[in-house]
Amino acid sequence: MTTPRVIDVALMLLVASGGAVFLAVGVAVAEPNSSPAIPADGPDYGVNETRFPLLWSDDLDQQNRSSDEFEETVSSAPEFSTRLAGSTDVPFEKPIEDVERWNSGDLQDFDPGGEKTSVHPERAHLEDGFYIRDAYTSIVAVQPSTVLHSGNTSTRYITPDGEVLVIADYRVRVPDDDTSGSVRHHWSIADTAVDTVVLQTDSWVLDADRGHRSTLQYRGLSGAQNLTVEATVTARLRHETRTCTDYNSTIGSCEGSWETEVDYPTEQVTATDSRHAVVAQIDDNGAKRVTFESDATHTGVVIHPGTRWSAIDVGGDARLRGNWRFYSAGVDGWRTMVSRTETETTRTNSSVRPAQLHAIPTQKRPDMPSEATDDAEPPLVIEEAWGNKHAGPSLSSEIAIPTVDNYTNATSIAVRSETLPAATFDEVTVHGIVRGQSETISVTDNGTVRDTTLELTVLEANSSGTLVQVTVTETTTGDPVTTGRVAIGNQSAALNASGMAVLELEKRPSSFIDGQYVPADWWRADQLYSAAEDRATVPPNYPEFQKLVQLFLVTLLWFLPVALAIYGFDYLTGGAVLGLRDHP
């Protein structure tokens, strides 16, 4: 484990470099990472030296190095970031743009192999024709996109507008020449090309390009989509046929003239690659604000983004944080590039190393990062967040970021504030899990949470129980409150149309009865009321007058004969025994 000093330095450097959110549990320090998971060419294309090492969470982490050694040898933010990335994996609070910058720049590093060599990623799907061999197209990246992991499933989410990065290559097999006999053949390549690269869904064509490297655009997508890239490779060969008009087969010589015919065999091969994606859209299901009659400084707002979200901004200073954290890792199958000719296959480290952004749930519920102190309240307090419950994912062993076993995908959240002005809640901005995806939602007024008054009246109290009448009214108007429930101890009842309820308690309370009015939560209710309490005194359980007289008479009848007997005995003995009367 690292010392607090090391963690503090880590956070300071990472915040300065662009916002990594926290260190994974069990961080230990390692030497600068030389893992093959990290591209050897290092940061470029606008990705700075501090952020670059953090993009490759699938690297091999080296742990159990001492913190003292780390502190003594690290002298700069890039060096710190490199060593930190070599020791653990660092998640981010929001989808970062560096992944897209890297992929767009790295696409230009692809170097096709020429007409007789096909250069392809190790896992590319190859297509063969008669002349065209090892043709393929591979999607380098769909961006912006985030692969979300939940339970046993992983789903790629994209925005309605984005781009697909593609490479393609092939080689051409040229038939051998035949330079003997009366008919001779000579083959050569006339021209070849990646003629078209088309991006399409199941329904329509989105964009088209040509060549070995393409950046294809899409616009206005929604729902689940199969993004398919179809590359058409064309090869045109020159086939020269020479025929001797008088050929002497004995000596293998043409004694006449050679007649030449030229034709151009042409072939097309189509290769495809596809990615399934779901378009993430923030459904503006609205947001509602309430104020409180009891305190004008209190404001509540319920937000229904209706989708997975990374953050919600309220005003300029308050931000709710969702369940999700983000990490970047290399895409499988791109560490090795294969070069194929007619006779040889070689493998080298790939010059194209795309990265992919991922989202994982690292906490059970959304939270409000608080800088509150003993003297200051947090700007927002989460009352409730609700939605469907899901199981957390199991990540591969290469990813050293802890996740939760289960979590609530909060598609609605209710918050209140005791410090922010009500006007702060005129709009809230919801940020999705895909970079660049955000929506500003207008907040509508939903009324005022009105104060209520609760009154308890003991109708009857005896040894067998207590009958209590409960009345709830609006404090300001005195009108009856007809929604919600009242509770005394473990018993409760709904209010009737007159704002009343009667509860029969099974036991007689000793001295007091405490009751509560429990309204529906303001973020769920149509009629907004605050809670209220009251205490009633239980009347003493004195016997009735008739019972007291009866008790007196019974007592007198019991004790009078005894008193007379005692007095008579004392009289007969002259007071010598009991001493109730004086004796001479």
N, C-alpha and C positions, 0 to 999 in steps of 0.2 A: 504494500500500500504506500501511496505517496504521502508525504507530510502535508499539513495544511498550508505551509508556505509554498510548496510546489504547486498545489492546486490553485492557490491565489494567483501565482504568477501565470499559470496556464490560462485561467479565465481572463486575466488582464490582457494577455497577448492575443487570445482568440477573439475577444470582443473587439479589440483594436483592429483585427484583421478581417472582421466581417460577420461575426455573430454565431459561432458555435455555441450550443446551449449548455452542455454540461459534460463532465467526464464520466465515462462508464465506471461502474464499480470495479475495484481491483486494478486501477491503473498502475502500471509499473513502467520503468523507463528502459529504453533499448537504444542500441546504436542506430544510426541512420539506416533506414530500410532499403535493402537491396532486393526485395522480393520481386519475382518476375510478374507479380500482379500489377506493379507500378510501371508505366511506360518509361523507358530509359531516356527518352529525349527531354523529359522534365517539363516544367511549366512553360506555357506559351499561349498565344492566341488571346491574350488579355486575362488569363488566369494567373494571379500573382503567386509568388513563391511561398507565401504563408498558407494560402488556401489549397494549393495543388496537392500536397501530400494527403490531405484529408478526403480527397475524392475517391480513394481506393481502399474501401473498407474490407475488401476481400483479400487483403494482403496477409502475410503471416506475421502475427504479433509475437514479439519477443518480450517476455515478462521477467519479473523477479530480479530486476536490477535495482541497485540502491538509489534512494532519492538524493543522498549526499553527492554521489558521483554525478548524478544528473545536474544538480545545481552548480557544481563546480565547473562543468565543461560546456554548458550552453551559454552562448554569448549573444544570440540574435533571435528575433521572432521566427524567421524561416527555419533556422536550425532547431529551435524548440518545436515548431510544428512538425518537422520531419521526424524528430525523435518521438514525439507524442504519437504520431500516426504509426510509428513502428512498434508502439507498446500497447495500443488499444485502438478502438474505433470511436470517432467523435460524431455524435448526431447534431443536427441543426434544428433550430426552432421553426424555420420556415423553408419552403422550397427555394433553393439557391439557383442563380442564373449561371454560375460557373460551369455547370455540367453542359449546358447548351453552347457556351462559348468554346469550350474544349472540343466538343464534337464537331461543330461547324468548322473550326480551324483544322482539326485532325483529318477531316475528310479530304482536304487538299493534299495530304501526304500520300494518298494512294497512288501508286505508280503501276499502271497496267503493264503486262508483259510483252506486248508486241504481237504481231500476227501469228507467230508460231509458238507462243508461250501464254498459258493462262495462269494468272496469279489470283488466288482466291483464299478466303478465310477457311480454316480447317474444316468447319462444319457446313460449308456451302453445299447446296443441292445442285449437282452438275447435270447438264443435259447434253446429249450427243446426237448429232445428225450424221450424215455420210461424210461431209467435208468439215463441218463445224463440230468441234469437240470441246468438252469441258466448259461449256457456256453456263453462265449463272448470273443472277443478280442477287444482292444481299442488302437488306435494310440495315443501315448503320445505326440509325436512331429515329425515333418519332418524338418530336419535341415541340413545345414543352410537354412532358409526360411524367407521371409518377406511378410506380408500381406499388400498390397497396397490399400489405400482407395481413390477413385476418383468418384465424383458424387454419384450415388446411388449404386455403385458396389464396391465389395471388392474382390481382386484377390490374391491368394497365389503364390508367385514367388519363385522358387528354382534354385539352380545351377545344371549343368549337372551331377555332382557327389555329393552324399550326403548320409544321413542315415535316417532310420525311426525307432523310438523307440516305442516298443509295449509291452503291458502286456496282459495276458490272465488268465482266471480262470474258474472254474466250480464246481459243486458238483455232487455227485452220490446218487441217490435214491435207497436204498436197500429194496427189498420187505420184508415184515414181515415174520418171521418164522411161520411155522405151526407145532406145537408139539403135536397134538392129532390125533387120528384115525389110521387107518391101513397104511396110506401113509403120511409120514411126510417130511416137507421141511425145509431146513436150507440154508440161504443165507448169503454170505459174499463177500467182495471185494477182488478179486485176484490181480489185478493191474490196475492202471489208469495212464494217462499221457496226457499232451499236446504234441501229437506226432510230429506234424509238424506246423511250422509257416512260411508261404510262402508270400514273397513280389512279387507282379506281376503288370504289366500294362495290358492294353487291348490286348497287342500283345505278351508278353513273360514274363517268370519268371526271376526275378532279383536276388533273394537271398532266402535262407531258413535257418531255425533254429528250435529249439524245446525248450519247457519249458515255464515257466510263464513270464519270462522277456527276451526280445530279442532286439538286435540292428542289424538291417538289412541294408545292403549296396546296393546302386545302382550306376551305372556308365553309362556315355555316353548318357544321355537322352536329348531329344530336343522336342520343340513344347509343346502342351498341353497334359497332361497325367493324367490318373486316377490311382493313387497309391492305390492298394488294398492289404490289409493284410488278409490272410485266415488261420485261425487256426483250426486244426483238433484235436478234443479231443476223446480219445479212453478209454473205460471202459470195463474191463473183470471181470465178476462176477463168483463166485463159487457157484453152485447150487447143493446141496446134497439132493438126494431123497432116503428116507429109506422106504422100503415096507415090511410089516410083512407077512410071509408065512401062518400063522395061527393066526388070530386075533379074540379074544373073545370080541365082541362088547358089550356084556352084562356087563362085568366087566371092559371094556376098557383096556384090557391087551393083549399083544402079547404072545401067547402060543407056537408059533413056533420060527423061526429065522428071523432076519432082513437082508434083502438084500439091499445093498447100491449101488446107481448109482450116479456118479458125472458128471455134464456137465458145460460148461463155456460159458454162454451167453455173447456175445460181441456186443458192439454198438459203432458207431462213429457219432459224431455231428460236423458239420462245422459251425464256426462263422466268420463273416467278418466285416471289417471296412475299410473305404476308405477316401481319400482326393483328391480333384481335385487341380492340380497345373499346372503352366505354367513355363517352363524352361526359365529363363532369360539369354540371350546370348548377348554379346556385338558384334554387327555386325561391323567389321572393314571396314566401307565404306570409310576410308581414311581421310587424313588431308593434306592440302596444305599450303605452306608457300610462302609469297611474301616479297620482299624488295622494298624500295622506292628510286627512282633515286634522289629525292630532298633531302633526308637525309639518309645517310647510317646507322644511329643509329636506324631507325624505322624498325620494323618487324611486319608483320601481319600473322595470321594463321587462317584458317577455319577448324573446326573439325566436322566430321559427325559420332558420335558414333552410331546413329541409334537406340538408346534404352534409356530407363530411366536410369539416372546416378546420383550418389550422389556427385561426385567430379571429377575434371580433374586436374591432376598435370602437370605443365609445368616447367621442370627443378626441382631443389630441393627446391625453395623458393616461387614459385607462385602456388596457387591452386584456381581454379574456383569452386564455390559451387552451386550445383543444387537446384531445388525447394524443395527438400524433406528433412524432418527431421524425426527422428525415436523415437519411444517409445516402451516400453515393458509393457505387461499386462498379467495377468493370463488367462488361457484358460477356457472358460465356461464349467460348468458341472463337475469340478474337486475339488470343495471345500468340498464335502461330499462323503464319501466312505460307501457303503451299504454292510452289511454282511447278507447272507441268508442261513438259514438251512431249514430242512423240516418243522419245526414248528415255526420258529422265524425269524424276520427281525429287524436288528438294524442299526442305522446310527451314524457315528462318523466323526470327522474332518479327511479329507483325508491326508494320509501320502505322497501322490504323488501330487505335485502341479506344473504342467508344466507352463512355460511362453512362450509367443509368441511375436516376434518382429513385429512392424507395421510401415508403412511409410505413411506420410501425407504431402500434399503440404502446406507449411506455407508462401510462397511468390509467387508472380505472375510470376517472371522470375528468372533465375539464377543471381548470383551476384559474385563480387570479393571482399571478405573481405579485406578492405584496412587499412593499417597502414600509409598511406601517410600523410604528414604534409604540411604546407605552402611552405616548401623548397624542398619537394621531391614528385615526381610523383609516383602513384601506379605502381607496376610492370606490371600489365595488365589492359587494358581498354576494356570493352565489346562493340563492335560495334553494333552487332545485334545477337539475338538468336531467332530462329524460329522453328515452329513445329505446331502440332494441338492444338487447344484450348479446354479446358475441364472445367467442373464445379467442384468446390471444394466439399469435402465431408461434411456430417453432422455426427459428432461423438456423441456417447452416452454421457449422462450427467456426467458419471463418469470420463471422460477424460477431464482434464482442460488444454487443449493446443489449442490456437487459430489457425484456418486455414483460407485460402483465399476463397472468393466466386468463383473465376475463376482463371485459370492459363494457361500458355503456356508450354506444354511438349516439351522442347527444344531438338529436335533430331539433331540440327545443331547449331553451335555457332561460331561467328567470333570475334576474339580479336586482339588487336595490343599492341605493347610495344615500349616505347621510352627509356627503360633502360636496357632490357635484350639483351645480344648478340644473333645474329641470330642462332648461334650453339645451343643455349638453346632449340630451337624448332625442333631439329632433331627427337625427340620422345616426345610423350605425353602419359600419363597413364590415362586411363578412369576407374573409380571405379563405379561399379553397385550398385543397391539397395539391393543386397543380400550379406551378409558378405563373404569375400574371393573372390568375383567376381571382377576381374580387367583384363585389357588388355592394353598392351603397343602397341601403334600405331606408325608406322614410318611415318614421315612427308616428303612429296615430295615437291621439288621446283616447283613453278608455275610461275616463272618469276619475272620481275621487273615492278613496277608501274611507267610508264614513264611520265616525265613532259610534259606539253602541253602549247602552246601559243595561246591566243585568240586575234583576231584583228577585231575591229568593223570599218566599213566604211559606212558613211552616203551617200547614193546615191541621195537622194532627200528629201527635207524638206520644206513643205509649210503648209498653214493653214488647209489643209484637212488631213494631216498625214505626216508620215516620213517613208522612205524606207531605211532599214539598211541591209548591207551585212555583214555576220559573217563568218570568216575563222578560222579554228582550225588546227594547225600543231604540230608535235612533236618538242619540243624545241631543242633537240640535232641534229636531222637529217633534220628537215624541212619537213618531209613527211606529207602528209595530214592525218588527223584523220577522220575516216569514221564511227565511232560508237559513240553512245551517243546523247545527245541533247544540243541545245543552248537555252538560255532563256533570254528575256528582259522583265522585269516587269512580267506581268501575261501571256505573250505570249511565246511560245516555238516552236521549229521545230527540226526535225531530220537532221543530216548532210548527204550530198549526197556523191557520190563516190569521189568527189574532195575535201572533207572536208569543204564544204561550205553550207550555208543556207541563205535565204533572208527572213527577217521579215518585215511586213508592220504594223507600229504602227498607231493606229487610231487617236491619238492626237500628236500634235507637242510638244516635250519636251522643257522646258524653255531654258536650256543651255547645259546639259550633258545627255548622254545615258550610262547606266551601263548594261553590259552583263555578263553572266556566261556560262561557258561550264560545263555541268553536265554529267559526264561519268557514266557508269554502275558501281555499287558497286564492289570493287575489289574482294570481296568474292563470287560474282556471275558471273563475267565477264570472257570471254575467252581472250579478248584483254584488257590489263590493262593500264589505263590512269588516271592521276590526274586531279583534277578540275583546272579551270583557270578563270580569270576575266579580263575585259578591260573596259576602259571608253573612249567614243568618245565625241567630242565637236560638238554641233549643229551649223552650220553656221548661222550668223545673217540674218534676213529676210529683207534685204534692197530692196527698189523698184528698178526696172530696169530704165536705163537712159531715155528711151523714156517716161516712166511714169512720171519721174521727170520733163521733159520738158513740158509735157502736164499739169502737176500740176501747173508749173510756169505760163504758158499762161492763164490757167483758172483763177488763182488767180489775174493775172494782169488785165484781162478783167473784173473781178468782182470789183476790187478796183480803177481802173483808172477813171471811170466816177465820182465816189464819190469824189476822190481827186480833179478833175477839178472843180466840183461844189463848193467844199469848198473854193478852191483858188479864183474862180470867185466872190463868195460872199464876201470874205475878200477884194478883189480888189475894188469892188463897194463901200464897206463901208470904204475904206481907212485904213483898219486894225484896225478900232475902236472897232469892235465887237469881232473878233477871235484873233486879235493880232499876225497874222502870218507875217505881214509886218509892217515895221516902218511907223508911220504917223507923219505929220508935227505938 
